[in-house]
Amino acid sequence: MEKVIVRVPATTANLGVGFDTLGCALKLYNTLSFSLSDGLSISGCEPEYRNPDNLAYQGFKAVYERLGLDVPGVHVDISADIPVSRGLGSSAAMIAAGAMAARALGGFELSSGELLSIVTPIEGHPDNLAPAFFGGLTASMTESGRVYTLSYDIHPELRFVLMSPDFPLSTHAARSVLPDSVPFKTAVGQLSRLALLPKALEQGDEELIALCLKDALHQPYRFPLIHESDKLRQLAHELGCDAFCISGAGPTLLCLTRDGSLAGKLSEAARSLERRWDIRELAVDRQGARCI
């Protein structure tokens, strides 16, 4: 095989209490083509990303290096609909695409789980990468260099309403405000909510989901970095949705609801805000990364 095209979904990670653990794939995609060539070349992105540090190439290279093989030259063409630095898993999508392409072009007999373990060190944690590879809702942990992932069902009527602002927030900045430790009582409360959240998502229980999204590890420190997040939370509450959290590290915000009209109502209400917010409902992607 000389060329492969890979499509990878966006992801929303953490889901409140599932810090660095939970993630869900959504129907918004990056599509990348990989063609074997004499050297590395990249198109379809800004010039500053057309180099060996490009995350798609990093994912591609990691697979060959893990197998102890020379990395072949490759041309990568990128068509990206997932916005960068918005908390929708753009980095994970690029890394997963590179790993999938390496497997296909190299003819390697590697499972998606093995690919996930190979490239997780690039991202640092698997919460976005796991749903990018497998689709749907996943929970993940890493032990001795191996990533363990389980998938969960989501109620078919549950809707993901994403609110993306006209400004970015780097993951580095979002992590820099986190505390080094939390009280024991806080940790116990976090665990109790995390234990209930997957079942609440399966049942579509909006009241219980809202309670489970009351995170104490990262959101209290990150919300102040997201201008007008408090106003959007209030607007969502007034429209009947209290299941509100940060998507990934932000600045995109997320509402979980069974109200099919919420996205439209929130869009209208947000017109009064200072910043411009792109508010839309995204369906759950249940397939994950795949060659097309």
Phi, psi and omega per residue, in radians:
M1 nan 2.319 -3.098
E2 -1.879 -0.328 -3.090
K3 -2.585 2.520 3.085
V4 -2.527 2.551 3.070
I5 -2.012 2.259 -3.078
V6 -2.114 2.349 3.062
R7 -2.031 2.278 -3.064
V8 -2.267 2.362 -3.111
P9 -1.402 2.769 2.918
A10 -1.184 2.848 3.110
T11 -2.462 2.615 2.986
T12 -2.025 2.170 -3.019
A13 -1.963 2.937 3.131
N14 1.347 -0.939 -3.088
L15 0.856 0.948 3.139
G16 1.332 -1.735 -3.005
V17 -1.388 -0.164 -3.067
G18 -1.539 0.821 -3.036
F19 -0.986 2.125 3.130
D20 1.050 0.328 -3.033
T21 -2.251 -0.904 -3.086
L22 -1.662 2.611 3.034
G23 -2.812 2.731 -3.138
C24 -2.439 2.354 3.134
A25 -1.451 2.498 -3.085
L26 -2.242 2.719 -3.067
K27 -1.426 1.248 2.977
L28 -2.557 2.318 -2.843
Y29 -2.307 2.632 2.805
N30 -1.841 2.372 3.112
T31 -2.129 2.147 -3.071
L32 -2.213 2.418 3.020
S33 -1.900 2.451 -3.138
F34 -2.168 2.161 3.135
S35 -2.201 2.253 3.103
L36 -1.109 2.431 -3.090
S37 -2.638 -3.011 -3.107
D38 -1.364 -0.400 -3.119
G39 -2.707 -2.955 3.134
L40 -1.588 2.257 2.978
S41 -2.535 2.569 -3.054
I42 -2.383 2.390 3.092
S43 -2.357 2.893 3.083
G44 1.534 0.144 3.126
C45 -2.441 3.015 3.136
E46 -1.114 2.626 -3.080
P47 -0.943 -0.598 -3.091
E48 -1.169 -0.233 3.125
Y49 -1.784 0.041 -3.090
R50 -1.621 1.124 -3.076
N51 -2.716 3.049 -3.084
P52 -1.094 -0.238 3.093
D53 -1.407 -0.135 3.109
N54 -0.941 2.288 -3.018
L55 -1.158 -0.526 3.068
A56 -1.127 -0.741 3.093
Y57 -1.192 -0.648 3.106
Q58 -1.051 -0.742 3.082
G59 -1.136 -0.703 3.100
F60 -1.081 -0.871 -3.086
K61 -1.126 -0.661 -3.071
A62 -1.033 -0.628 -3.118
V63 -1.166 -0.835 3.127
Y64 -1.082 -0.740 -3.116
E65 -1.150 -0.659 3.118
R66 -1.101 -0.573 -3.136
L67 -1.514 -0.003 3.126
G68 1.270 0.498 -3.088
L69 -1.951 2.683 3.045
D70 -1.156 2.462 3.133
V71 -1.465 2.145 -3.120
P72 -1.316 2.813 2.995
G73 -1.176 2.567 -3.087
V74 -2.649 2.485 2.960
H75 -1.796 2.244 -3.126
V76 -2.011 2.156 3.051
D77 -1.981 2.239 -2.966
I78 -1.985 2.236 2.954
S79 -2.108 1.826 -2.959
A80 -1.983 2.087 3.011
D81 -1.776 -0.239 3.117
I82 -1.425 2.107 -3.109
P83 -1.180 2.574 -3.102
V84 -1.477 2.484 3.069
S85 0.985 0.732 3.118
R86 -2.131 0.067 -3.130
G87 1.386 0.510 -3.138
L88 -2.141 0.402 2.984
G89 1.283 0.520 -3.122
S90 -1.104 -0.695 3.131
S91 -1.118 -0.804 3.139
A92 -1.075 -0.668 3.138
A93 -1.092 -0.706 3.134
M94 -1.174 -0.788 -3.127
I95 -1.096 -0.805 3.140
A96 -1.089 -0.685 3.121
A97 -1.065 -0.766 3.133
G98 -1.089 -0.732 3.135
A99 -1.152 -0.739 3.121
M100 -1.097 -0.702 -3.139
A101 -1.159 -0.711 3.118
A102 -1.066 -0.754 3.120
R103 -1.066 -0.773 -3.084
A104 -1.218 -0.822 -3.086
L105 -1.232 -0.576 3.135
G106 -1.494 -0.204 -3.091
G107 1.146 0.576 -3.061
F108 -1.438 2.432 3.093
E109 -1.577 1.298 3.133
L110 -2.099 2.345 3.074
S111 -1.325 2.870 3.067
S112 -1.108 -0.562 3.064
G113 -1.115 -0.682 3.090
E114 -1.181 -0.709 3.067
L115 -1.044 -0.736 3.133
L116 -1.017 -0.788 3.140
S117 -1.148 -0.621 -3.136
I118 -1.147 -0.730 -2.990
V119 -1.722 -0.159 3.137
T120 -0.999 -0.639 3.089
P121 -1.021 -0.441 3.099
I122 -1.178 -0.778 -3.124
E123 -1.419 -0.561 3.130
G124 1.773 -0.460 3.136
H125 -2.761 2.704 -2.964
P126 -1.679 0.118 -2.978
D127 -1.105 -0.608 3.047
N128 -1.535 -0.651 -3.071
L129 -1.139 -0.707 -3.089
A130 -1.050 -0.905 3.101
P131 -1.180 -0.488 3.072
A132 -1.072 -0.713 3.114
F133 -1.321 -0.778 -2.928
F134 -1.808 -0.284 -3.061
G135 1.351 2.958 3.076
G136 1.145 -2.782 -3.138
L137 -1.664 2.256 -3.137
T138 -2.298 2.681 2.956
A139 -2.162 2.415 -3.012
S140 -2.426 2.679 2.968
M141 -2.548 2.779 3.134
T142 -2.063 2.316 3.121
E143 -2.460 2.105 3.101
S144 0.922 0.736 3.073
G145 1.419 -0.004 3.102
R146 -1.940 2.405 3.106
V147 -1.701 2.251 3.071
Y148 -1.872 2.246 -3.055
T149 -2.322 2.394 3.000
L150 -2.166 2.574 3.124
S151 -1.831 2.580 -3.137
Y152 -2.202 2.667 3.058
D153 -1.394 2.675 3.046
I154 -2.167 2.407 -3.136
H155 -0.992 2.319 -3.059
P156 -1.106 -0.354 3.136
E157 -1.605 -0.072 -3.109
L158 -1.346 2.278 -3.060
R159 -1.994 2.471 3.101
F160 -1.819 1.951 3.125
V161 -1.851 1.992 -3.075
L162 -1.756 2.391 3.117
M163 -2.112 1.788 -3.078
S164 -1.868 2.210 -3.105
P165 -1.489 3.054 3.141
D166 -1.552 0.451 3.083
F167 -2.476 2.568 3.131
P168 -1.537 2.974 2.985
L169 -2.571 2.006 -3.101
S170 -1.239 2.589 3.093
T171 -1.078 -0.621 3.125
H172 -1.053 -0.805 3.133
A173 -1.126 -0.684 -3.116
A174 -1.197 -0.568 3.121
R175 -1.399 -0.445 -3.072
S176 -1.168 -0.356 -3.096
V177 -1.619 -0.029 -3.075
L178 -1.371 2.554 -3.141
P179 -1.297 2.762 3.088
D180 -1.355 -0.416 3.137
S181 -2.690 2.833 3.085
V182 -2.331 2.750 3.114
P183 -1.082 2.642 3.138
F184 -0.960 -0.756 -3.133
K185 -1.062 -0.675 3.110
T186 -1.113 -0.746 3.140
A187 -1.095 -0.718 3.130
V188 -1.123 -0.768 3.104
G189 -1.070 -0.672 3.111
Q190 -1.104 -0.781 -3.126
L191 -1.119 -0.673 -3.122
S192 -1.125 -0.696 3.116
R193 -1.230 -0.703 3.124
L194 -1.094 -0.650 -3.139
A195 -1.118 -0.570 -3.085
L196 -1.554 -0.431 -2.971
L197 -1.054 -0.824 -3.117
P198 -1.006 -0.703 3.122
K199 -1.200 -0.661 3.097
A200 -1.084 -0.668 3.100
L201 -1.194 -0.640 3.092
E202 -1.129 -0.700 -3.106
Q203 -1.451 -0.249 -3.088
G204 1.199 0.510 -3.104
D205 -1.426 1.673 -3.014
E206 -1.096 -0.666 -3.136
E207 -1.135 -0.786 -3.138
L208 -1.212 -0.666 3.085
I209 -1.020 -0.798 3.142
A210 -1.025 -0.728 3.109
L211 -1.145 -0.696 -3.107
C212 -1.235 -0.412 -3.129
L213 -1.392 -0.005 -3.139
K214 -1.353 1.344 -3.099
D215 -1.350 2.605 3.099
A216 -2.192 0.008 -3.098
L217 -1.564 -0.700 -3.034
H218 -2.299 -0.598 -3.032
Q219 -1.133 -0.695 3.129
P220 -1.029 -0.442 -3.117
Y221 -1.596 -0.400 -3.087
R222 -1.659 -0.545 3.131
F223 -0.934 -0.721 3.128
P224 -1.091 -0.345 3.104
L225 -1.383 -0.250 -3.059
I226 -1.847 1.726 -3.090
H227 -1.003 2.276 3.105
E228 1.311 0.163 3.094
S229 -1.075 -0.629 3.117
D230 -1.144 -0.637 3.128
K231 -1.218 -0.678 3.101
L232 -1.189 -0.662 3.074
R233 -1.044 -0.734 3.139
Q234 -1.160 -0.713 3.103
L235 -1.084 -0.747 3.117
A236 -1.094 -0.732 3.116
H237 -1.055 -0.775 -3.136
E238 -1.119 -0.454 3.121
L239 -1.618 0.102 3.015
G240 1.664 0.229 -3.133
C241 -2.105 2.029 3.090
D242 -1.896 -0.046 3.075
A243 -1.450 1.523 -2.926
F244 -2.310 2.302 3.131
C245 -2.714 3.087 3.046
I246 -1.522 2.405 3.041
S247 -1.488 2.029 -3.090
G248 1.060 -2.289 3.093
A249 -1.597 0.059 -3.113
G250 1.542 3.114 0.118
P251 -1.542 0.022 3.084
T252 -1.125 2.462 3.108
L253 -1.933 2.770 -3.029
L254 -2.362 2.334 2.938
C255 -1.979 2.399 3.039
L256 -1.938 2.150 -2.983
T257 -2.691 2.809 2.983
R258 -1.831 0.097 3.133
D259 -1.509 1.875 -3.114
G260 -1.205 -0.194 -3.130
S261 -1.760 0.010 -3.028
L262 -1.096 -0.751 -3.098
A263 -1.012 -0.794 3.132
G264 -1.136 -0.739 3.141
K265 -1.169 -0.673 3.106
L266 -1.180 -0.688 3.109
S267 -1.027 -0.756 3.137
E268 -1.164 -0.773 -3.122
A269 -1.149 -0.583 -3.074
A270 -1.323 -0.121 3.107
R271 -1.079 -0.407 -3.114
S272 -1.420 -0.148 -3.082
L273 -1.401 2.829 -3.093
E274 -1.238 -0.767 -3.121
R275 -1.561 2.776 3.105
R276 -1.592 2.199 -3.110
W277 -2.010 2.213 3.031
D278 -1.560 1.911 -3.053
I279 -1.996 2.130 -3.115
R280 -2.678 2.708 3.068
E281 -1.617 2.309 3.070
L282 -2.079 2.350 3.101
A283 -1.362 2.786 3.102
V284 -1.311 2.276 2.994
D285 -1.516 2.175 -3.064
R286 -1.882 0.109 -3.113
Q287 -1.846 -0.608 -3.081
G288 1.372 -2.922 -3.090
A289 -1.110 2.449 3.101
R290 -2.740 2.696 3.046
C291 -1.445 2.374 -3.078
I292 -2.121 nan nan
